[in-house]
Amino acid sequence: MSEKIKKIVLLGPQASGKSTQAKGIIDFLDIPMIAASQVLRRVVAKNTSLSKKIKEKMDQGLLVPDDQMISLILGELGGNHCLRGFLLDGFPRNLNQAQSLDDSCGIDKVFNIEISDQEAMKRISGRRICSSGHVFHLEFKPSSKGDVCDICGEELYLRDDDKEEVVKKRLAIYRQETSKLLDHYKRKDKLVVFDGQKEIADVSEDILNYLKEHAG
Ligand SMILES: [Zn+2]
C-alpha cells in the first residue's frame, strides 16, 4: 500500500500519556522500545571507560555530552533487535542529535502527542501519592477517603516534583528543546501530530488508525 512505518520517534511533554501510547505502538507494530534513559542506565551499570565517564557526568547532574549520547543510541539502533524497526523515546533532544540520526539509520515518522501546558499542569498538579507509592488524582482518580490513601490509610501528598513551579520549569525546558526538532521534522514531512488533550483511549485509537492506514 503506502510507505511502511517502522522507525518512529515519540515526542510529548510530561503527562501527555506518552508511555501508555508507546506500549500500544510497540505492541501493534511488534517493534522494540528504545528509551534513551534505559540505554544510559544499562551502560552505566557496566564497568567500561565510557560508562565511567558517563556516570561521572550524571553524578554531577550534568547532561551526557552529545557525541557520547549519539554513539550510544546509534549503537543500540544498529543492533539486531532493531532490524524490524524501533520506537525511540528521549532521543533526539536537539538538532545535532537529530541530524546524526538522519545521517545514520534515519527514521520514518515522528509522532508528537501534543497537550497544552495548562492541561499538563492540571494533570500533574492534581496528583497525590502516599509514602507506599499509591497514586491518586484529585479530579480523575480521587481517594474515597479524601486526603488519606484508601488502600493503606497513609496521608496523601503532592510530590515536590509535581509542584507547579517545578513543573512549569520542566515544561519550559521541554518546549525549548523540542521546538527546533518539530520544525526540523516538519520541514522533512515526517511530523505526525496527535491531539493528546483527548481521553487516553481516544488518542490510542487515533494512533492505531494512523498505523493501520500507513503501516499495515
Ligand atoms: Zn497507600
Boltz pocket constraint, residues with backbone or C-beta under 6 A from the ligand:
constraints:
  - pocket:
      binder: B
      contacts: [[A, 130], [A, 131], [A, 132], [A, 133], [A, 134], [A, 149], [A, 150], [A, 151], [A, 152], [A, 153], [A, 154]]
      max_distance: 6.0
